[in-house]
Amino acid sequence: MDSRDRSRDAASRVIEILRKVTRLVQLAPFVYLALYSLYLFAGVFASEETVCLADGAMFGSPLVTILFLTLSRLLKLCKWHKVACLIPSASQMEGVVDCYFFTFTQNEIILINVILGILSFLFLMFANKRFFSNGR
């Protein structure tokens, strides 16, 4: 009987750990997206040095996006989660176009960042309404 109690306790601990990991995986892209949208808005007003410093901190590798999407699929999370994982990649795509196809002017980059910031913010508002309000 004692071994059954230990097995149940161990199983309960594993389940609790998996719940916490799932919650972290669920929230991480949305938290990152909120910081990303603030960065895009603040980048318009910040100095060049501040923007360069923030670029290094905010823009994750495509591997991070792939990891988020893999975890999303593994945990069978919704489409909203997958979109939240993909939105920050838009800046990476802007960088590829800027480097390899044609160069954007500074004003065009500011405009692109403001549009991405607005879209990110709107997505977060709709996601918040969808998941945290009574209007499901």
C-alpha positions, 0 to 999 in steps of 0.5 A: 500500500505504501508503494501505491501512495509513493507512485501516486505522489510521483505521478502527481508531481509529474503531472504538476510539472507538466502543467507548469511547463504547458502554461509556460509554453502557452504564455511565452510567445504572448509575453514576448509579443507584448515586449516586441510590440513595445519595442517596435513603438519605442524604437521610433523615439529611441536613440540609435545606440538604444535601438541597436542594443534592443535589437540584440535582445529582442530579435530571436533566432529563427530557431526560437520560432521553430522551437515555439512552433514545435512545442505548440504542435507537441502540446496541441495548442491552438492557432492563436498560439501558432500566430503569436509564435510567428508574428515576430518573424515578420521583422526577420523577413523585413531584414532579409528583404532589406539585405538581399532584395532592395534597401529600405529607407529609414522612414520605410523601416520606421513605418514597417516597424510601426505597422508591425507594432500596431498589428502585434498590439491588436493581435494581443488585444483580440487574444486577450478578449478571446481567452480572458473575457467572458465573451468566448 
